[in-house]
Amino acid sequence: MKSIVSILIIFLLVSCNSTVQEKTQSINNDLITLPLLGKVIPRNSLEIEGNPWGIQAGSLDEEVLEKAGAIGVKWTRLGASWPKIEKTKGVYDWSATDKAFNA
């Protein structure tokens, strides 16, 4: 029974592969064959409306935020370090966080 199932699976894989090759233009290399679906037109992310992509910077490093802005990142998830915000109990310094949000 296992050999019959194995033969059927191999047959299906071979027949599907040949069907795709016959009906579509393909990109070939030594390992795989994939159908050519279209071409990517490179654009700056500022040119894309409704761009959902962003980054998780992980730090408030000004250089990282400037680079993110330069490539058109629409949003950034920032981490805030509570020990840096409240160095003394009851005294809060949000200046680094504010600077990052304003970048």
Secondary structure as the mmCIF struct_conf table of DSSP 4:
data_model
#
loop_
_struct_conf.conf_type_id
_struct_conf.id
_struct_conf.beg_label_comp_id
_struct_conf.beg_label_asym_id
_struct_conf.beg_label_seq_id
_struct_conf.end_label_comp_id
_struct_conf.end_label_asym_id
_struct_conf.end_label_seq_id
HELX_RH_AL_P HELX_RH_AL_P1 LYS A 2 LYS A 23
BEND BEND1 THR A 24 THR A 24
STRN STRN1 SER A 26 ASN A 28
BEND BEND2 ASP A 30 LEU A 31
STRN STRN2 THR A 33 PRO A 35
HELX_RH_3T_P HELX_RH_3T_P1 SER A 45 GLU A 47
BEND BEND3 ILE A 48 ILE A 48
TURN_TY1_P TURN_TY1_P1 GLU A 49 GLY A 50
STRN STRN3 GLY A 54 GLN A 56
BEND BEND4 SER A 59 SER A 59
HELX_RH_AL_P HELX_RH_AL_P2 GLU A 62 ALA A 70
TURN_TY1_P TURN_TY1_P2 ILE A 71 GLY A 72
STRN STRN4 TRP A 75 ARG A 77
HELX_RH_AL_P HELX_RH_AL_P3 TRP A 82 ILE A 85
BEND BEND5 LYS A 87 LYS A 87
STRN STRN5 THR A 88 THR A 88
TURN_TY1_P TURN_TY1_P3 LYS A 89 GLY A 90
STRN STRN6 VAL A 91 VAL A 91
HELX_RH_AL_P HELX_RH_AL_P4 SER A 95 ASN A 102
#
